[in-house]
Amino acid sequence: MDPISRAAATAVARPTTAPETTLTSGAMEPEAPSTQRRVAAIDIGTNSIHLLIATIDPALHSFSVLLTEKATTRLGERDEETGDLSAEAIERAFLTLRHCRELAASHGVEQIVTAATSAVREAPNGRAFLQAIQEKLGLEVDLVSGLEEARLIYLGVLSGMSLGERPHLILDIGGGSTELILADGRDARVLTSTRIGAVRLHRDFGQQDPLPAERRTFLEAYLQGALDPAVAQVRQELRAGERPLLVATSGTAMALAALAASEDPKPPLKLQGYRISKDRLDQLVDRLWSLSPEQRRALAPLNDRRAEIIVPGALILQTTMAMLQVSELVVCEKALREGLIVDWMLRNDLLGDRFAYQSSIRQRTVLHLGRSFGVDPIRADQVARHALSFYDQTRGWLHHDDGSGKALLWAAAQLHASGKHINVGAYHKHTWYLIRHGELLSYSEAEHLMVAAIARYHRRSLPKKRHEAWQLIEGRDQRRLVNEMALLLRMAVALDRRPAAMIDRFWVQPQGLGSEGPSGFTVSLVPRASAPGEGPLDLSLEQWSLRSCAAMVMEAAGLSLVVEVVSAANDPAPLWTS
């Protein structure tokens, strides 16, 4: 039995006792009325796993936190030789995740949204770990990129404080990565993720504790070099006269705020909105640097595990403030897990007002990626319209999508020609590579891979087991969806033969209906109206091109394809437009 399976089996067989669990709750609500909905979010981080259970009010377009829980699992403590997640860390994670799943189920949540970040995305066995979570616990985990992690953190902060028109710098120091974001109340101007974090620094540089003074000088120089690209991006996007406010989130910031607040004459009841000056932070860092591990653990605001990594985390915060030349920070308790809830609400059309601009992020990120690859937007829109028309007209017999594939089909249609500026002959393969390695914000990794695969298989051969694009698609349902959406895109692209749109609309009619569905279908093409002085438009090229898909349609779906051209006067279904 491999290490992941062994650790998973051990954890699943044990009683549910999460390691070093901290539980906090909002005002305990009565049982949610039937109009309200409950959703859970799980953030699988490098240092900790966080659970949040939210009650969502669709009428008010808002959510409230019912319960939060954190367990220190230290997935960042990886095997020194291989870089794999260790069996011990995997076992701790499985224990915690089983506990989170059962706790969420006991509160009647309708869905659990889960994201894994730095430690899992960097570990060679990270994907196998996520696959084991799905098989053993039934939890589907999105492996988010660094920039997607930054976007979710921004959404979480936006849910907890009003940014208004003033630019804000959002800093999230995690266990394995640090996200720096320049944003306002409408959008995030800059999203960055740097591979430094409190657990990573402790693992790499914390052999001596406390560290000697010369080691601090080295660490500060190291951090400045690592953070410089992110800070440079932020500076480039700041406009003349703008003085952004620094917002610090997550474990390191909350721990430092708790330490500072404990020394106040009247400590605040909540740390949300608590402010720390740069001078006071410098004093805290100097004090923490001089303490032994035992002395840090004796500090009431720090638990044992946080005491181990608070110094490197504090040093990241101090260095970032110095590089950004900010004199104060404000603490925000909201971060990635709240961002997961906001993102779920956006996907389900349950948010508006200040989040309205964010609701279009999936469309905007696709169009931005297309522009960066030189895609012709007019032609891409035309193919997307054809593809969605095929989707709507063939639902239930040529494809059986529940609705989730429609957005993936649209994205693949917009990006299908991305590889043409590399090599026209095999552009579908280059398209797959470009989409696969591009950045699609708000798409899970599974969705990202499916968009790339749909675009890859819109021409030439159908998927084969040896193809990397196919091997990366996990699960029978996802492969079925890719097959079906790629077939629709194949037909849509076949109709895009000329720069100028020649087709006004088309309709699809199933033929030979039996108990198991149709035996084939007919596509009727209607030409657009001729310009004055022009003769009737000839669609023979489009007809021939679509007919050339017949063999693939038969192989993929077992259906025959007939293509005809009809005049607008003989169009029996004018409502179907492309």
Stockholm file with secondary structure:
# STOCKHOLM 1.0

chainA/1-578         MDPISRAAATAVARPTTAPETTLTSGAMEPEAPSTQRRVAAIDIGTNSIHLLIATIDPALHSFSVLLTEKATTRLGERDEETGDLSAEAIERAFLTLRHCRELAASHGVEQIVTAATSAVREAPNGRAFLQAIQEKLGLEVDLVSGLEEARLIYLGVLSGMSLGERPHLILDIGGGSTELILADGRDARVLTSTRIGAVRLHRDFGQQDPLPAERRTFLEAYLQGALDPAVAQVRQELRAGERPLLVATSGTAMALAALAASEDPKPPLKLQGYRISKDRLDQLVDRLWSLSPEQRRALAPLNDRRAEIIVPGALILQTTMAMLQVSELVVCEKALREGLIVDWMLRNDLLGDRFAYQSSIRQRTVLHLGRSFGVDPIRADQVARHALSFYDQTRGWLHHDDGSGKALLWAAAQLHASGKHINVGAYHKHTWYLIRHGELLSYSEAEHLMVAAIARYHRRSLPKKRHEAWQLIEGRDQRRLVNEMALLLRMAVALDRRPAAMIDRFWVQPQGLGSEGPSGFTVSLVPRASAPGEGPLDLSLEQWSLRSCAAMVMEAAGLSLVVEVVSAANDPAPLWTS
#=GR chainA/1-578 SS CCHHHHHHHHHHHSCCCCTTEEEEESSCCCSCCTTCEEEEEEEECSSEEEEEEEEEETTTTEEEEEEEEEEECCTTCBCTTTCCBCHHHHHHHHHHHHHHHHHHHHTTCSEEEEEECHHHHHSTTHHHHHHHHHHHHCCCEEECCHHHHHHHHHHHHHHHSCCTTSCEEEEEECSSCEEEEEECSSCEEEEEEESCCHHHHHHHHTTSSSCCHHHHHHHHHHHHHHHHHHHHHHHHHCCTTCCCEEEEEHHHHHHHHHHHHHTSSSCCSCCTTCEEEHHHHHHHHHHHHHSCHHHHHTSTTCCHHHHHHHHHHHHHHHHHHHHHTCSEEEEESCCHHHHHHHHHHHHTTCCCGGGTGGGGHHHHHHHHHHHHTTCCHHHHHHHHHHHHHHHHHHBTTTBCCCSHHHHHHHHHHHHTTGGGGTCSTTHHHHHHHHHHHSCCTTCCHHHHHHHHHHHHTTSSSCCCTTCHHHHTSCSHHHHHHHHHHHHHHHHHHHTCCSSSCCEEEEEEEEESCBTTBCSEEEEEEEECCCCTTCCCCCCHHHHHHHHTTHHHHHHHHSCEEEEEECCGGGCSCTTCCC
#=GC SS_cons         CCHHHHHHHHHHHSCCCCTTEEEEESSCCCSCCTTCEEEEEEEECSSEEEEEEEEEETTTTEEEEEEEEEEECCTTCBCTTTCCBCHHHHHHHHHHHHHHHHHHHHTTCSEEEEEECHHHHHSTTHHHHHHHHHHHHCCCEEECCHHHHHHHHHHHHHHHSCCTTSCEEEEEECSSCEEEEEECSSCEEEEEEESCCHHHHHHHHTTSSSCCHHHHHHHHHHHHHHHHHHHHHHHHHCCTTCCCEEEEEHHHHHHHHHHHHHTSSSCCSCCTTCEEEHHHHHHHHHHHHHSCHHHHHTSTTCCHHHHHHHHHHHHHHHHHHHHHTCSEEEEESCCHHHHHHHHHHHHTTCCCGGGTGGGGHHHHHHHHHHHHTTCCHHHHHHHHHHHHHHHHHHBTTTBCCCSHHHHHHHHHHHHTTGGGGTCSTTHHHHHHHHHHHSCCTTCCHHHHHHHHHHHHTTSSSCCCTTCHHHHTSCSHHHHHHHHHHHHHHHHHHHTCCSSSCCEEEEEEEEESCBTTBCSEEEEEEEECCCCTTCCCCCCHHHHHHHHTTHHHHHHHHSCEEEEEECCGGGCSCTTCCC
//
